[in-house]
Amino acid sequence: MKNKFILTLLISVLLYPSIGHTCSMYKITKNGKTFVGNNEDFLSPNNQFWFENAGDKKFGVMYMGRINNFAQGAINEAGLVFDGFANSELPITNTEGKTKVSIVKAIRNIMQTMANVEEVKEYLETIDLSFLSSSMLVFVDQSGTYLIVEGELLIIGDDEEKSFSNFYYSQIKSVEEVDIPRFQKGLQFLKTTEGKASLDYCSRVMNHMKTESSEVTATQFSTIYDLTSLKIRVYLYTDFSEYVEIDLKKELKKGHHKTMMIDLFKKNKESIAYKHYTQYNDTKNPVLFLQEKMNPEQYSEEELKNKGLNWGINVIGYEWLKDKKDPETAIKIFNYGISLMPNDFDLYDSLGEAYFDKKDWNTSIKNYAKSLSLNPNNDNAIKKIMECKSQRDQLNKNR
């Protein structure tokens, strides 16, 4: 999409709580062992693990995220893990003299070269953290010490148990005031059970913190880490009745490789995970799952925008357009969005880009022009119209 797309992903949970990107995390340390659980809630089931062995770096790493290769979390051979959380705006002011680096490069450097959160904190204190103005990072190392990165505020703690979600600890007095139902459900479970440093207990916690499959942005996958043995349990799409286990050391011996999460599980047609995956990736009706879970036709355009459907349509459409290289299906998705929200300039802009990638210059111009009429300040549309005309003229010249 446009350069704003990654930023849109990061702040979506704040602007669009009905259809945003959320996640939960929990750590427990007892008897010298640390376990961490994580839930990733999102629209797309197209998620993967990718493995990078150490090479000339200190540590091999397993990353996890969607097919655009943007890591949502990771674990390295030293037992250091991280996860990211979309959050409210937190201004970054302490940038003078700091090193400018992308979040992707910063995370990669951390995971490939650092073993504990003290090292991470020391490194991040030298970095311009402007890329975290609407998000938070949490690191946990093998000792159980954690680092919360709230923009430029770096907080180290060593509580035996700690839970995280889409809020800043620095902005609350107690976790009881956090207005996130799934998080509160998880806290209630923790209050009524005895914490155990085990894969089983950590899995139970994350099961109580999941977003149900009935929601548009359900828990797409859950990962439970044993930071000592470097074993990772993987659960798919809110289903905690079945899991696969990954041995990080064994996987890294295979060298650099990627694995789609769905491929780790048997393709059981009765599985809710497999059903969702199949429905989401249906080229004939790629928005059917949205229609079934949300019934968008019952809402006004303003209500749909408040729920974040325009954001959701862009996420789905751009995955087809850029990651799957399928402009035809992306066009279907963007057109569906426009049928519901005909005054959304950004959806016309996205449709223009889909036709641009299809090399249908005239239709691309038409949609960019419509976007520009709805928002005369859309500089991207002006730029793209000029590019389309140039490409069209070159095509006509070569005929």
Secondary structure, DSSP 8 states (H G I E B T S, - for coil): --THHHHHHHHHHHH-TTT--EEEEEEEEETTEEEEEEEEE-S---EEEEEE--TTSS--EEEEEETT--EEEEEETTS-EEEEEE---------TT-B---HHHHHHHHHHH--SHHHHHHHHTTB--GGGTTEEEEEE-TTS-EEEEETTEEEEE--SEEEE-SS-GGG-S-GGG---HHHHHHHHHHHTS---SSHHHHHHHHHHH---TTSTT-EEEEEEEETTTTEEEEEETTEEEEEEEEEHHHHHHT-SEEEEGGGGS---TT-HHHHHHHHHT-SS-TTHHHHHHH-GGGS-HHHHHHHTHHHHHHHHHHIIIIIS--HHHHHHHHHHHHHH-TT-HHHHHHHHHHHHHTT-HHHHHHHHHHHHHH-TT-HHHHHHHHHHHHHHHHHHHH-
